Each structure stands twice: as C-alpha cells, then as structure tokens.
Amino acid sequence: MDRPLIALGVQTVARQGAPHVVELGAVKVIGGEIEDTFDSLICPPVPIEPEASDWHGITEDHIRAAPLVAEVLEAFSAWAGEERLATHDAEDAATALAFEYARAELPPPGSTILDTRALAQHHFPEVEGHDLETLCKHLDLEEGQQRRGLADAVWCWKVLEECLERLETDGDGYNECLALGLAPVTINGHRPKSPAPTRRVRQLEAARMDANEVELVYGSKGAPATLPVVPRFMFERGGHGYLEAECQRSGLLKTYRIDRIQRVQERVV
C-alpha cells in the first residue's frame, strides 16, 4: 500500500446519545509502515459519563488542560488532508466526528472511511463479535494498550493489514476492500440533520448566531420551568429536534427537546 492511509481511533464521553469526542488518535501508514501519528485529548463541554470512563479510562483529571474540540479538529484536518481513512466501527466514528465538525462549523475531510470491522467480518467470520480486542487476540497480535485513541488506531491498522494479506489481488487493497460490497462511509455523509425551520427554531437560531442569552419556558404545560440558556447547536435525531445550550445556572452544556420548549423569550435581568 504505497499511497498513504490514515487509521483512526475515536473515544467519546458517553456510550449513547449525541456524541462528544474526548480523544482522537491516528496513524499515517505509508508503504506498510507507520510514518507519523496524531494524538490529542479533548476538553468536552459535557462531563464524561462513568460508563464511558470505565471503558477507556479517561477521567475529568485527564482533560482539564486539554484543548477544545475545534482546535483539535483544525489540527487534524491539516495533518490528514484528504488521505484515505480507516477505522473500526466506521459508522460510529463518522457520526461522532460529523457532530463535532458541525458544532465547530468546520468542513470535515471528504475521504471515504474503510470499516475494518466489516472487512474483518468478511475475512474472519468465525470470530465472535468482531470487536477490536477479540480480533487482536484471534490474530495473535502483540499485546498492548487498547481502548484509547492512538492505541486503537494502531490496532485498527494491524487488523487491516491482516485483512489485506488475504485479498486475492496485487493492488494496494483499498479499492478492492470497498469492492467487497461494503457501503462507503464518509464523515459528511453522517452530518446531523437540522430540525425543521419552525418559528421556535428560527428564534433559537437567531440567538445562537448572536450568542444571545434567552429564556426557555420548558416542560409540561402545567408546571413549566424557566431556564436561562445560550443556544449553541441544534440537530434532529430519532424523529425529534434537539437544542444544545449552555445553561446559565450551572455553566454546563445541556440538551433540550425542542418540542418541549413552550416559548422562547428574551432574558429578563
């Protein structure tokens, strides 16, 4: 494989819900050798959930001095360019990165992402689950750190290398992998949809554009709460529109269902 390929490892703050990336690692492979690496923790605007921290070992102490996601994405895009990408569970990684590029209002890399899980399912159907750790054990790859951004990028490349050795071709393997019938994945193809432009959504978007604080009358009609927030981002998921906004009482980024917002009004001081 003479043309560069970049293998990714992405870790998030939670196992469910709209994703926030807490670590991004990558290796640049040229001619079958790792020639360069990218590795950064990210300080997210939301707490790391305990279940996620148990998974990857990243805690609040690790990320206190880490850069914000926009800075990391700008650096990664400059480093990666438009080189071909690969990762394990490409749909999940693409979704997480797409959310973050959309929040940061940055253009994502346009390259197709090869999914090493799907490729391994084709070449190693006998392996249960096809998660990265199980595949590494099945393939007798050397032991080492896992469930971290850079480490998973390295293991992703090693699994891909094993798959490429089993291709019946003398080519570089990448296009042949896509030709196996695996659906192409891109970050831009997983960009979150915007909610329908209702009057309420237009009010929130105007406040977001100007970074204005507003009050949400939120919740049930019988006992709604009045919440001072600064809107940051809106998206649609699972048939519902959502608002991410900075709560002015806690200072945390919180998520609100737009259909539960009864009214958006100017902040009364």
C-alpha positions as CSV (number, residue, x, y, z in Angstrom):
1,M,0.0,0.0,0.0
2,D,2.1,2.9,-1.3
3,R,-0.5,5.6,-1.1
4,P,-0.8,7.0,2.5
5,L,-3.7,5.7,4.6
6,I,-4.8,7.1,8.0
7,A,-6.2,4.7,10.6
8,L,-8.3,6.4,13.3
9,G,-9.2,5.8,16.9
10,V,-12.0,7.9,18.5
11,Q,-13.2,7.9,22.1
12,T,-16.3,9.7,23.4
13,V,-17.8,11.0,26.7
14,A,-20.8,8.6,26.6
15,R,-21.8,5.3,25.1
16,Q,-25.2,6.6,24.0
17,G,-26.8,9.9,22.9
18,A,-25.4,12.7,20.7
19,P,-21.7,12.1,20.7
20,H,-18.9,14.3,22.1
21,V,-15.4,13.3,21.3
22,V,-12.9,13.2,24.2
23,E,-9.9,11.7,22.3
24,L,-8.8,11.5,18.7
25,G,-5.8,9.4,17.7
26,A,-4.5,8.4,14.2
27,V,-1.6,6.8,12.5
28,K,-0.4,7.6,8.9
29,V,0.7,4.5,7.1
30,I,2.9,4.7,4.0
31,G,4.3,1.6,2.3
32,G,3.0,-0.6,5.1
33,E,4.9,1.3,7.8
34,I,3.6,3.9,10.4
35,E,5.3,7.1,9.4
36,D,3.5,9.6,11.6
37,T,1.0,9.9,14.4
38,F,-1.7,12.3,15.6
39,D,-2.8,12.1,19.2
40,S,-4.9,14.5,21.3
41,L,-7.2,14.5,24.3
42,I,-10.1,17.0,24.0
43,C,-11.8,19.0,26.7
44,P,-15.5,18.4,26.1
45,P,-18.3,20.8,27.1
46,V,-20.1,18.0,29.0
47,P,-19.0,15.6,31.8
48,I,-17.5,12.2,30.9
49,E,-20.1,9.6,31.9
50,P,-18.8,6.9,34.4
51,E,-19.6,4.0,32.0
52,A,-17.5,5.7,29.2
53,S,-14.7,6.4,31.7
54,D,-14.7,2.8,32.8
55,W,-14.4,1.8,29.1
56,H,-11.5,4.0,28.0
57,G,-10.0,5.1,31.4
58,I,-10.2,8.8,30.6
59,T,-11.3,10.9,33.5
60,E,-12.0,14.6,34.1
61,D,-8.5,15.0,35.5
62,H,-7.0,13.9,32.2
63,I,-8.8,16.5,30.2
64,R,-8.8,19.7,32.3
65,A,-5.9,21.2,30.4
66,A,-6.8,19.6,27.0
67,P,-7.6,21.8,24.0
68,L,-11.2,22.4,22.9
69,V,-12.6,20.3,20.0
70,A,-12.4,23.0,17.3
71,E,-8.7,23.4,17.8
72,V,-8.1,19.6,17.6
73,L,-10.2,19.2,14.5
74,E,-8.5,22.1,12.7
75,A,-5.1,20.5,13.5
76,F,-6.3,17.0,12.5
77,S,-7.7,18.2,9.2
78,A,-4.4,20.0,8.4
79,W,-2.5,16.9,9.3
80,A,-4.7,14.3,7.5
81,G,-5.6,16.3,4.4
82,E,-7.7,14.2,2.0
83,E,-5.8,11.0,2.6
84,R,-7.8,7.8,2.7
85,L,-9.2,6.8,6.1
86,A,-9.9,3.6,8.0
87,T,-11.3,2.9,11.4
88,H,-13.1,0.1,13.4
89,D,-16.9,0.7,13.5
90,A,-16.7,3.4,10.8
91,E,-20.4,4.4,11.2
92,D,-19.9,5.3,14.9
93,A,-16.6,7.1,14.3
94,A,-18.0,9.1,11.3
95,T,-21.1,10.0,13.3
96,A,-19.1,11.3,16.3
97,L,-16.7,13.3,14.1
98,A,-19.6,14.6,12.0
99,F,-21.3,16.0,15.1
100,E,-18.1,17.7,16.2
101,Y,-17.3,19.2,12.8
102,A,-20.9,20.5,12.6
103,R,-20.7,22.0,16.1
104,A,-17.4,23.7,15.2
105,E,-18.7,24.8,11.8
106,L,-15.7,23.3,10.1
107,P,-15.6,21.3,6.9
108,P,-14.7,17.7,7.5
109,P,-12.2,15.6,5.5
110,G,-14.0,14.3,2.4
111,S,-12.3,10.9,2.2
112,T,-14.1,7.6,2.3
113,I,-13.6,5.7,5.6
114,L,-12.9,2.0,5.3
115,D,-14.6,0.0,8.1
116,T,-12.2,-2.7,9.5
117,R,-15.0,-4.3,11.5
118,A,-17.0,-5.0,8.3
119,L,-13.9,-6.1,6.5
120,A,-12.9,-8.5,9.3
121,Q,-16.4,-10.0,9.3
122,H,-15.8,-10.9,5.7
123,H,-12.3,-12.4,6.2
124,F,-12.8,-13.9,9.7
125,P,-16.4,-15.0,10.0
126,E,-15.5,-17.4,12.8
127,V,-14.7,-14.6,15.2
128,E,-17.5,-13.7,17.7
129,G,-18.4,-10.0,17.8
130,H,-15.5,-8.8,15.7
131,D,-14.6,-6.1,18.2
132,L,-11.0,-4.9,18.1
133,E,-9.8,-6.6,21.2
134,T,-11.2,-10.0,20.2
135,L,-9.8,-9.7,16.7
136,C,-6.3,-8.9,18.1
137,K,-6.4,-12.0,20.3
138,H,-7.6,-14.1,17.4
139,L,-4.9,-12.9,15.1
140,D,-2.2,-13.3,17.8
141,L,-1.2,-9.7,17.6
142,E,1.2,-8.4,20.3
143,E,-0.3,-7.2,23.5
144,G,-0.6,-3.5,24.4
145,Q,-2.8,-0.7,25.5
146,Q,-6.3,-0.7,24.0
147,R,-9.5,1.4,24.2
148,R,-7.6,4.7,23.7
149,G,-7.4,6.9,20.6
150,L,-3.9,6.3,19.3
151,A,-3.7,2.7,20.5
152,D,-6.9,1.8,18.7
153,A,-5.7,3.5,15.6
154,V,-2.6,1.2,15.7
155,W,-4.7,-1.9,16.3
156,C,-7.1,-0.9,13.5
157,W,-4.1,-0.7,11.1
158,K,-2.8,-4.1,12.2
159,V,-6.2,-5.7,11.7
160,L,-6.5,-4.0,8.3
161,E,-3.0,-5.3,7.4
162,E,-4.1,-8.9,8.2
163,C,-7.2,-8.4,6.0
164,L,-5.2,-7.0,3.1
165,E,-2.9,-10.1,3.2
166,R,-6.0,-12.2,2.5
167,L,-7.1,-10.3,-0.6
168,E,-6.6,-12.1,-3.9
169,T,-5.1,-9.1,-5.6
170,D,-1.7,-7.5,-6.3
171,G,-3.2,-4.0,-5.9
172,D,-2.9,-1.8,-2.9
173,G,-6.0,-3.3,-1.4
174,Y,-8.1,-0.2,-0.5
175,N,-10.3,-0.1,-3.6
176,E,-10.6,-3.9,-3.5
177,C,-11.8,-3.7,0.1
178,L,-14.6,-1.3,-0.9
179,A,-15.4,-3.5,-3.9
180,L,-16.4,-6.3,-1.4
181,G,-19.8,-4.7,-1.2
182,L,-19.1,-2.6,2.0
183,A,-21.1,0.6,1.9
184,P,-18.8,3.6,1.7
185,V,-18.7,5.8,4.8
186,T,-17.9,9.5,5.0
187,I,-17.9,12.0,7.8
188,N,-20.0,14.4,5.8
189,G,-22.5,11.6,5.0
190,H,-23.2,11.4,8.7
191,R,-23.6,15.1,9.3
192,P,-26.5,15.6,11.7
193,K,-29.7,17.0,10.2
194,S,-31.0,20.4,11.2
195,P,-34.5,20.5,12.7
196,A,-37.4,21.8,10.6
197,P,-37.3,25.6,10.5
198,T,-40.3,26.4,12.7
199,R,-40.8,29.8,14.3
200,R,-39.3,28.5,17.5
201,V,-36.3,27.0,15.7
202,R,-35.7,30.3,13.9
203,Q,-35.8,32.2,17.2
204,L,-33.2,29.8,18.7
205,E,-31.0,30.1,15.6
206,A,-31.1,33.9,15.8
207,A,-30.0,33.7,19.4
208,R,-27.3,31.2,18.5
209,M,-25.9,33.3,15.7
210,D,-25.6,36.3,18.0
211,A,-24.6,34.3,21.1
212,N,-27.5,35.9,23.0
213,E,-28.9,34.6,26.2
214,V,-32.6,33.7,26.1
215,E,-35.1,32.1,28.5
216,L,-36.8,28.8,27.6
217,V,-40.2,28.1,29.1
218,Y,-39.7,24.4,29.2
219,G,-41.5,21.2,30.2
220,S,-45.1,20.3,30.9
221,K,-47.8,22.9,30.4
222,G,-48.9,22.5,34.0
223,A,-45.6,23.3,35.6
224,P,-43.0,24.6,33.1
225,A,-39.5,25.7,34.2
226,T,-38.0,29.0,33.1
227,L,-34.4,28.3,32.0
228,P,-31.8,30.9,31.1
229,V,-29.6,29.5,28.3
230,V,-27.3,30.4,25.4
231,P,-28.1,28.3,22.4
232,R,-25.1,26.6,20.8
233,F,-26.2,23.9,18.4
234,M,-29.4,22.2,17.0
235,F,-29.9,18.8,15.4
236,E,-32.5,16.2,14.6
237,R,-32.3,12.6,15.8
238,G,-34.8,9.8,16.1
239,G,-37.6,12.0,14.7
240,H,-37.1,14.8,17.3
241,G,-35.3,18.1,17.2
242,Y,-32.8,18.9,20.0
243,L,-31.1,22.0,21.2
244,E,-27.7,22.0,22.9
245,A,-27.4,25.1,25.0
246,E,-25.2,26.4,27.8
247,C,-27.2,26.6,31.0
248,Q,-26.5,29.9,32.7
249,R,-27.2,28.4,36.1
250,S,-24.8,25.5,36.0
251,G,-22.4,26.6,33.2
252,L,-22.8,23.2,31.6
253,L,-23.9,22.3,28.1
254,K,-27.3,20.6,28.3
255,T,-29.6,19.1,25.7
256,Y,-33.3,20.1,25.4
257,R,-36.0,18.6,23.2
258,I,-37.3,21.4,21.0
259,D,-40.9,20.1,21.1
260,R,-40.9,20.5,24.9
261,I,-40.0,24.2,24.6
262,Q,-43.2,26.1,25.1
263,R,-41.8,29.6,24.5
264,V,-38.5,31.4,23.8
265,Q,-38.3,34.8,25.3
266,E,-35.7,37.5,25.9
267,R,-33.8,37.2,29.1
268,V,-35.2,39.5,31.8
269,V,-32.4,40.8,34.1
